[in-house]
Amino acid sequence: MNFSIEQVREQGDRVAIVSGGNSGIGLETCRALARKGAQVVMASRNVEKAEAAKLDLLKSVPNARVEVLTLNLSDLNSVKSFVGKFGDKYDRLDYLINNAGVMFPPLEKTLQGYELTFATNHLGHFLLTGLLLERLTSTPGSRVVTVSSLAHRQGKMDFSNLNAENKYSKTGAYAQSKLANLLFTMELDRRLRRANAKTIAVAAHPGWTQTNLQVHTKIFTFLNPYFGQGPADGALPSLCAALAPDVKGGEYFGPAGFMEIKGPPKRVKAIAAAHDLETASRLWKLSEQMSGSSYLD
């Protein structure tokens, strides 16, 4: 495909939420959407950092319409609070971009007692999407874009160890959460189709992108100059998934270069495990139990 953000029509009537919008590809996604005129809600756990990011964005896009709202995806109560505040201000939602995440943190449990990586990267976004579903399905042409990773290829859903009950591997937990992102996307889109909804669910990955997500991995910092691309390029697959006119539900976008490490966006393939119906259904039901939210049954 030949996606160019410059060719995207003006988005002045559109509303977008970008989780983790205060840094990395999230910030560049916000910047690109704002440049096209969209109302952007920059959802961030750290309000001070988000306000500083907003000022940075306004320097390059002085007429940007950007609002900062607090969202801590590792805390289910924060997700509910965010949705309440968003609902008080906006009667539509065109693009929900589930972008925020953590990568290789030390073992930590959330306020609800869940392992941090799974809770932040998957469970918080599962709840966020469900609570915003009415806004999404009532907005013509809306899309849910969930950001996965090349690491999903090493992922395996270990339902007996989702909360590190038996052991904790930083890389294993991250890969599992990124596989969960894709299982969620595919199952969400199937359920939207069954409900005859016009909203579609799609996924993207940024390849190898230099961001502060790599704060816990010195090897990435060392190799970034040789293999990595900048956040603006890393944001292109997400933007393509959200804005390209010919996107279909259940599609997956990533860089077109060697091994999908970097390059312009294109349609890419997830591993077979990401399309497994039984695993997706099991993950969905467990996510409902863990989040306390059921939707699209």
C-alpha positions as CSV (number, residue, x, y, z in Angstrom):
1,M,0.0,0.0,0.0
2,N,1.0,3.6,-0.4
3,F,0.0,5.5,2.7
4,S,1.0,9.1,3.2
5,I,-0.2,11.3,6.1
6,E,0.0,14.3,3.8
7,Q,-2.7,12.8,1.6
8,V,-5.2,12.2,4.5
9,R,-8.2,14.4,4.4
10,E,-8.7,17.1,7.1
11,Q,-10.0,15.6,10.4
12,G,-11.6,18.7,11.8
13,D,-14.8,16.8,12.7
14,R,-13.1,13.9,14.3
15,V,-12.2,13.0,17.9
16,A,-9.3,10.7,18.8
17,I,-8.0,9.2,22.1
18,V,-4.3,8.2,22.2
19,S,-3.3,6.3,25.3
20,G,0.3,7.0,26.2
21,G,0.1,10.1,24.1
22,N,2.7,12.0,26.0
23,S,5.9,10.4,24.6
24,G,7.3,8.2,21.8
25,I,5.0,7.0,19.0
26,G,2.0,8.1,21.1
27,L,3.1,11.7,21.0
28,E,3.9,11.6,17.3
29,T,0.5,10.0,16.7
30,C,-1.1,12.9,18.6
31,R,1.0,15.4,16.6
32,A,0.0,14.0,13.2
33,L,-3.7,13.8,14.1
34,A,-3.6,17.4,15.5
35,R,-1.9,18.6,12.3
36,K,-4.8,17.2,10.4
37,G,-7.2,19.1,12.6
38,A,-8.6,16.4,14.8
39,Q,-9.6,16.9,18.4
40,V,-7.0,14.9,20.3
41,V,-7.3,13.6,23.8
42,M,-3.8,12.8,25.1
43,A,-4.4,10.1,27.7
44,S,-1.5,9.8,30.1
45,R,-0.6,8.4,33.5
46,N,1.7,11.4,34.3
47,V,-0.2,14.6,33.9
48,E,2.9,16.8,34.3
49,K,4.8,15.0,31.5
50,A,1.7,15.1,29.3
51,E,1.3,18.9,29.8
52,A,5.0,19.3,28.8
53,A,4.4,17.1,25.8
54,K,1.3,19.2,24.9
55,L,3.4,22.3,24.9
56,D,6.0,20.6,22.7
57,L,3.2,19.6,20.3
58,L,1.8,23.2,20.2
59,K,5.2,24.5,19.1
60,S,5.0,22.5,15.9
61,V,1.2,22.7,15.5
62,P,0.1,26.0,17.0
63,N,-3.6,25.6,16.2
64,A,-3.8,22.1,17.6
65,R,-6.8,21.0,19.6
66,V,-5.3,18.9,22.3
67,E,-6.6,18.0,25.8
68,V,-4.8,16.1,28.5
69,L,-6.8,13.6,30.6
70,T,-5.4,11.3,33.2
71,L,-5.3,7.6,32.4
72,N,-3.4,5.0,34.4
73,L,-4.1,1.7,32.5
74,S,-2.7,-0.4,35.3
75,D,-5.5,0.9,37.6
76,L,-8.9,-0.2,36.5
77,N,-10.5,2.6,38.7
78,S,-8.4,5.2,36.7
79,V,-9.7,3.7,33.5
80,K,-13.3,4.1,34.7
81,S,-12.6,7.7,35.8
82,F,-11.1,8.6,32.5
83,V,-14.1,7.3,30.6
84,G,-16.4,9.3,32.8
85,K,-14.5,12.5,32.2
86,F,-14.3,11.9,28.5
87,G,-18.0,11.1,28.3
88,D,-18.9,14.4,30.0
89,K,-17.1,16.4,27.2
90,Y,-17.5,14.4,24.0
91,D,-20.4,12.8,22.3
92,R,-18.4,11.0,19.6
93,L,-15.2,9.0,19.3
94,D,-13.7,8.3,15.9
95,Y,-10.3,6.8,16.8
96,L,-9.4,4.9,19.9
97,I,-5.7,4.2,19.7
98,N,-4.6,1.8,22.4
99,N,-1.0,2.7,22.3
100,A,0.3,2.9,25.9
101,G,2.4,0.1,27.3
102,V,5.3,-1.0,29.5
103,M,8.2,-3.1,28.4
104,F,10.4,-5.4,30.6
105,P,9.7,-3.8,34.0
106,P,10.7,-5.6,37.2
107,L,7.9,-7.7,38.7
108,E,5.2,-5.5,40.1
109,K,1.5,-6.0,41.0
110,T,-1.2,-3.4,40.3
111,L,-3.7,-2.0,42.8
112,Q,-6.0,-4.8,41.8
113,G,-3.3,-7.4,42.3
114,Y,-2.5,-8.1,38.6
115,E,0.9,-8.4,37.0
116,L,1.9,-5.0,35.7
117,T,2.8,-5.8,32.1
118,F,-0.4,-7.8,31.3
119,A,-2.6,-5.4,33.3
120,T,-1.2,-2.3,31.4
121,N,-0.7,-3.6,27.9
122,H,-3.8,-5.7,27.7
123,L,-6.3,-5.6,30.5
124,G,-6.5,-1.8,30.9
125,H,-7.1,-1.4,27.1
126,F,-9.7,-4.2,27.2
127,L,-11.7,-2.3,29.8
128,L,-11.1,1.1,28.2
129,T,-12.4,-0.2,24.9
130,G,-15.5,-1.7,26.4
131,L,-16.4,1.4,28.4
132,L,-16.0,3.5,25.3
133,L,-17.9,1.1,23.0
134,E,-21.2,3.1,23.0
135,R,-19.4,6.2,21.9
136,L,-17.5,4.3,19.2
137,T,-20.4,2.4,17.7
138,S,-22.5,5.5,17.6
139,T,-19.8,7.3,15.6
140,P,-19.8,6.4,11.8
141,G,-16.6,4.9,10.6
142,S,-14.9,4.7,14.0
143,R,-11.9,2.5,14.5
144,V,-10.1,0.8,17.4
145,V,-6.4,0.6,16.8
146,T,-4.3,-1.5,19.2
147,V,-0.6,-1.4,19.1
148,S,1.2,-4.7,19.3
149,S,4.9,-5.6,18.7
150,L,7.2,-7.9,16.7
151,A,7.7,-9.5,20.1
152,H,4.2,-11.1,19.8
153,R,6.0,-13.8,17.7
154,Q,7.7,-15.1,20.8
155,G,4.5,-14.9,22.8
156,K,2.5,-17.7,24.4
157,M,-0.7,-17.4,26.4
158,D,0.1,-19.1,29.7
159,F,-3.3,-18.8,31.4
160,S,-1.9,-20.5,34.6
161,N,0.7,-17.8,35.0
162,L,-0.9,-14.5,33.8
163,N,-0.1,-12.9,37.1
164,A,3.3,-14.4,37.6
165,E,1.8,-17.0,40.0
166,N,4.6,-19.5,39.2
167,K,7.4,-17.4,37.7
168,Y,8.2,-14.1,36.1
169,S,10.1,-13.5,32.9
170,K,10.3,-9.9,31.8
171,T,10.6,-10.8,28.1
172,G,8.0,-13.6,28.4
173,A,5.5,-11.3,30.1
174,Y,6.0,-8.6,27.4
175,A,5.7,-11.1,24.5
176,Q,2.6,-12.6,26.0
177,S,0.9,-9.2,26.4
178,K,1.7,-8.3,22.8
179,L,0.1,-11.6,21.6
180,A,-2.8,-10.7,23.8
181,N,-3.2,-7.4,22.0
182,L,-3.6,-9.2,18.7
183,L,-5.9,-11.9,20.1
184,F,-8.0,-9.1,21.5
185,T,-8.1,-7.2,18.2
186,M,-9.2,-10.2,16.2
187,E,-11.8,-11.2,18.7
188,L,-13.1,-7.7,19.1
189,D,-13.5,-7.3,15.3
190,R,-15.3,-10.7,15.1
191,R,-17.7,-9.6,17.8
192,L,-18.3,-6.2,16.2
193,R,-19.2,-8.0,13.0
194,R,-21.6,-10.3,14.7
195,A,-23.3,-7.2,16.3
196,N,-23.5,-5.6,12.9
197,A,-21.5,-2.6,14.2
198,K,-19.8,-0.2,11.8
199,T,-16.8,0.1,14.0
200,I,-13.7,-1.9,13.0
201,A,-10.8,-3.2,15.1
202,V,-7.3,-3.2,13.6
203,A,-3.8,-3.6,14.9
204,A,-0.4,-2.1,14.3
205,H,3.2,-2.5,15.4
206,P,6.0,0.2,15.1
207,G,8.9,-2.1,14.2
208,W,12.1,-1.1,16.0
209,T,11.5,2.4,17.2
210,Q,13.7,4.4,19.5
211,T,11.5,5.4,22.5
212,N,11.7,5.6,26.3
213,L,9.7,2.4,26.4
214,Q,13.2,0.8,26.3
215,V,14.2,2.3,29.6
216,H,14.7,-1.1,31.2
217,T,16.9,-2.6,28.3
218,K,20.4,-1.2,27.9
219,I,21.0,-3.4,24.8
220,F,18.3,-1.6,22.9
221,T,19.8,1.7,23.7
222,F,23.2,0.4,22.4
223,L,21.6,-1.0,19.1
224,N,19.2,1.8,18.4
225,P,21.5,3.9,16.2
226,Y,22.1,0.8,14.0
227,F,18.6,-0.7,13.7
228,G,16.0,1.8,15.1
229,Q,13.9,4.4,13.5
230,G,12.5,7.6,15.0
231,P,9.2,7.9,16.8
232,A,7.6,9.8,13.9
233,D,8.3,6.9,11.6
234,G,7.3,4.4,14.2
235,A,3.9,6.1,14.5
236,L,3.1,5.6,10.8
237,P,1.6,2.0,11.1
238,S,-0.8,3.2,13.8
239,L,-1.8,6.3,11.7
240,C,-2.2,4.1,8.7
241,A,-4.5,1.7,10.6
242,A,-6.5,4.7,11.9
243,L,-6.7,6.9,8.8
244,A,-6.1,4.9,5.5
245,P,-9.3,4.7,3.5
246,D,-9.1,1.1,2.5
247,V,-8.5,-0.5,5.9
248,K,-10.6,-3.6,6.8
249,G,-11.4,-5.0,10.2
250,G,-8.9,-7.5,11.6
251,E,-6.0,-6.2,9.5
252,Y,-2.5,-5.7,11.0
253,F,0.0,-3.0,9.9
254,G,3.8,-2.7,10.4
255,P,6.9,-1.4,8.6
256,A,7.6,-2.6,5.1
257,G,11.4,-2.9,5.5
258,F,13.6,-5.9,6.2
259,M,12.1,-8.1,8.9
260,E,9.5,-5.3,9.5
261,I,12.1,-3.4,11.5
262,K,11.5,-0.1,9.9
263,G,10.1,1.5,6.7
264,P,6.8,2.8,5.4
265,P,3.6,1.0,6.7
266,K,2.1,-2.0,5.0
267,R,-0.2,-4.9,5.8
268,V,1.7,-7.5,7.7
269,K,0.9,-11.0,9.1
270,A,0.6,-12.1,12.7
271,I,1.6,-15.5,13.8
272,A,-1.1,-18.3,13.6
273,A,-1.6,-18.2,17.4
274,A,-3.0,-14.7,17.1
275,H,-5.9,-16.0,15.1
276,D,-6.7,-19.0,17.3
277,L,-10.4,-18.8,18.1
278,E,-10.4,-20.9,21.2
279,T,-7.5,-19.0,22.8
280,A,-9.1,-15.6,21.9
281,S,-12.4,-16.6,23.4
282,R,-10.7,-17.8,26.6
283,L,-8.7,-14.6,26.9
284,W,-11.9,-12.5,26.3
285,K,-13.8,-14.3,29.1
286,L,-10.9,-14.1,31.5
287,S,-10.5,-10.4,30.7
288,E,-14.1,-9.8,31.5
289,Q,-13.7,-11.6,34.8
290,M,-10.5,-9.7,35.7
291,S,-11.8,-6.3,34.6
292,G,-15.4,-6.7,35.8
293,S,-16.7,-5.6,32.5
294,S,-18.6,-7.6,29.9
295,Y,-19.4,-6.4,26.4
296,L,-20.3,-7.7,22.9
297,D,-21.4,-11.1,24.3
